[in-house]
Amino acid sequence: MIVSQGHTIGVKEYHATDQEAEIVLLALQCFGHLIKNSGPFMALKRLTFSDLADRITAAYSLADARTAEVVRVLRTVNAHNLTSTER
């Protein structure tokens, strides 16, 4: 889960490979503004990795291979975490 409030953005504990975790960090650095700029600035915002992927898809073209890869990894990480909580 992604959590944001004011200028702060971060993630709660989640399951991912090392490579996926690097891309999650990159996604937060490059696309975090899509979270911070939604709703009241100081309101606590909680999103899934899939929610961020949806926001990226709505705002950016997936014709860019890097953007498409970030979206793919966010959806994969989201699926990992849905599966792990069902166990």
C-alpha positions in Angstrom: 0.0 0.0 0.0 1.1 3.5 -0.8 0.6 6.2 1.7 0.9 10.0 1.1 0.2 13.1 3.2 1.4 16.6 2.4 4.9 16.4 0.9 5.5 12.8 2.2 5.0 9.7 0.2 6.0 6.2 1.1 4.9 2.5 1.2 3.9 0.2 3.9 5.4 -3.3 4.1 4.9 -5.2 0.8 6.1 -8.2 -1.0 8.3 -7.8 -4.1 11.6 -8.9 -5.6 14.6 -6.6 -5.3 14.2 -5.5 -9.0 10.4 -4.9 -8.5 11.2 -2.9 -5.3 13.6 -0.7 -7.3 10.9 0.0 -9.9 8.4 0.8 -7.2 10.8 3.4 -5.8 11.3 4.8 -9.3 7.5 5.0 -9.8 7.1 6.9 -6.5 9.9 9.3 -7.5 8.7 9.9 -11.1 4.9 9.7 -10.6 4.3 10.5 -7.0 2.9 13.9 -8.0 -0.1 12.0 -9.3 -0.9 11.0 -5.7 0.2 14.2 -3.9 -1.8 16.4 -6.3 -5.1 14.5 -5.9 -7.5 15.6 -3.2 -6.8 17.9 -0.3 -3.0 18.4 0.1 -2.8 17.4 3.8 -5.4 14.6 3.6 -4.0 11.1 4.2 -4.2 9.2 1.0 -3.9 5.4 0.7 -3.6 3.7 -2.6 -2.8 0.2 -3.9 0.0 -0.3 -6.4 -2.7 -0.9 -9.0 -4.3 2.5 -8.2 -1.0 4.2 -9.0 -0.7 2.2 -12.2 -4.2 3.4 -13.2 -3.3 7.0 -12.5 -0.1 6.7 -14.6 -2.1 5.1 -17.4 -4.6 7.9 -17.4 -1.9 10.6 -17.4 0.9 9.2 -19.6 1.2 7.2 -22.8 2.1 3.5 -22.5 3.8 3.8 -25.9 6.8 4.8 -23.8 8.4 1.4 -23.0 9.7 2.6 -19.6 6.3 3.9 -18.5 4.7 0.7 -19.7 7.2 -1.4 -17.7 6.6 0.7 -14.5 2.8 0.1 -14.9 3.4 -3.6 -15.5 5.6 -4.0 -12.4 3.1 -2.0 -10.2 0.3 -4.4 -11.3 2.5 -7.4 -10.7 3.5 -6.2 -7.2 -0.2 -5.5 -6.4 -1.0 -9.1 -7.5 1.8 -10.4 -5.2 0.4 -8.6 -2.3 -3.2 -9.7 -2.9 -2.0 -13.3 -3.1 0.1 -13.1 0.0 -2.8 -11.7 2.1 -5.1 -14.5 1.0 -2.8 -17.2 2.5 
